[in-house]
Amino acid sequence: MYAETVYTVFNSLSQVEKERFIDIIQQEIKALQQPSKPKKEKKSRVKSKEEYMDIALQLMSSRKRNANKK
């Protein structure tokens, strides 16, 4: 359905407008084909999930100890 609509509109254009339309579509296709900029990776000091879990457990236990002292 969309292609039929585009085809109908394209056929109703003058030759100059058709050429301009084709140029615009080609620019859009080029833009889509170019790879996007790679996302920046966060640089974490934590190397693995296990190490992260160890740090989290240490923090939780130290907070629990500090809460019990009060």
N, C-alpha and C positions, 0 to 999 in steps of 0.2 A: 504494500500500500504506500509506504513512504517512498520507495523507489519510483513508483508510478507517478506520485505527486512531483517529485524532483524532475522526472523525465518530462512531464507536461509543462512545468514551469520553464525548464531549460529550452524546450522547443518553442516557447512563446517569446523568447528573448531575441534581440537583434544579434547580428554576427559579432559586433564589437562587445556587446554585453556577454555573449557566450564565451568569447576569448578571455574576458576579465574574470568571469565565473570559473573557468577552467584554471586560470592562474591562481585564484584564491584557493580552490580545492587542492591544487598541487602543493601550495605552501602549507596548508593544513596537514596534508599527508606527510610532508617532510618533517614538520614539527612533531607529529606523532611517532615517526620512525626514529628520531634522535633519542638516544638514551637520556633519561633524566639524570640530574645531578645525584651522585650517591649520597645517602644519608650519612651524617657524621656519627661515628660510633662513640658511645660514651666510654671513656676510659675509666674503668673501675679498678680499684686496688684489689678487689676480691676476685680471685681466679675461678672459683667453682661454686656450685650451689652448696656443697658440703661446708666449704669454708664460710660462706654467708650464714648458714644455719648455726655454725659454731659461734660466730660473732653475735648473732641474735640471742642465742641461749646464754652466752656470757653476760650480755646486757640485761636480759630479763632476770637472771639470778642475782646480779649485783643490785638491781633495783629492789628486788624482793628482800635481800639482806639489809639494804639501807632502810627500807620501810619497816622491817621488824625491829631495827635498832631504836626507832623513834618512840 
